Amino acid sequence: MGGKKKMSAVALAAAAVLLLAGMAMVEAKASKSKPKVCDKGWECKSSIYCCNETITDFFQVYQFENLFSKRNAPVAHAVGFWDYQSFITAAALYEPLGFGTTGGKQMQMKDVGSKTSCGYGVATGGPLAWGLCYNHEMSPSQIYCDSDSIYRCVEGAEYYGRGALPVFWNFNYGTIGEALNIDLLHHPEYLEQNATLAFQAAIWRWMNPIKKKQPSAHDAFVGNWKPTKNDTLAKRLPGFGTTMNILYGDQTCGQGFVDSMNNIISHYQYYLDLMGVGREQSGDNLDCAEQEPFNPSSQSATS
């Protein structure tokens, strides 16, 4: 895979990743506050206490607009597609599973903020001001059809990268479609036609392991994952660095402080500042410069 393709895939995915991590970070902040009597939401079904706020309590429309103020600029490639309500609708489906509700407010915001950026090196407001300006891969370089997969390619369907945390390859469309009960194998185009579904697919991928015996990006980020001895030897420890490793593999990790990794970290810290968390709360193990990748690039989430 050439450098241009690697950077394209990473740029397409970074916005979603940063938004998710930001939500997780906000969760940590609220964990230090005292429990309050539960008077709303799904938490009341199992507890009289609301230990955590829901996403709409700490991530509101003005923050979404500030984070993604350039997404509808004329030079963006998904004008009018991404909106706050689509994200909240998708996120609400995963709140009972811990998305944006794990830990305290600070961790919650970090969980969301780990999910978002766009990759313009030269743009009005600087590259950090751009996010969610794509909803599909531009000029795909291959057909992304694995004939050996149990999810057979459908004639006429194209499996290039689509969505907030872009999905590539027939086997990924098949797996995610099965999980969401949507026929993405026959209709991969749904991910660039429906913003709520695109966010839903991204959050599902954030919350679920890419492979068995590996952590999900969410668990690695919020500290639910306990690394094995082999993970420790590979310098994979809980934090944002391992989250990048899970999602991008050797496209960003294990290569020193390369631009692809540094740009994602810069966007993440920029979003934490905008969300009122502050980059000083970025957390331990922020980079993956010396980590051994979990999976080769041909098998990573953005491959």
C-alpha angles and dihedrals in degrees: 000000000000125000093250092055092048093051092046093054094045093048091050092052103038098082094059094045093052093048091053094048091048090057090051091051093053089055091065093056094060095047089079092061124089119265115259130207109272113243101160146025139029093307091074090068092072105018140029089220129078099213092174138030122240121245096263089056092066107016112059136174096265090056091050089050092049092049094048102028093139099047093101097042114129093252094052118101102222103045112176094005108098120059140163097248092054090054094047092047091053094042093052090064090061101040092093087055093053105267108145090350102075117108120343134325095280093053090044091057092046090051090057096039093055088072110068147075145103117210111231107155093194116028142130107285091016128276094291091063093065125086140149092015093138134055097176142024114276117230099352112221097207142018097248095219118145107193092194095061122106085231098073119209114256118229110255095015119117121207103199120138116297137163139032094301093026122239118216130182132028094264092057093048089049095049095046094042090053091050093049094039090238123125097238092153091068094030111033088153089076089082092064094040102051120046095194091054091046091054091043092054090048094051091047089055091047092052099043132063116254089217136014116270090024125101125247116249088248095053093047090050101046095041100253090122121084111203119229124231089264090052091052091050088051088052091243108147133160112284144074092303093063090045088060089046092055094048103036107020114186092352086085109001136075093021101094123251097335124170095250091060097037092052093054091049091048091051091047092053091044090056093047088056092050092048092053096248096105130224090258085074093058089119136227124308092028098166136046097206094128100027121118106238117249093221136013114258092258089065103036124110095261098041 
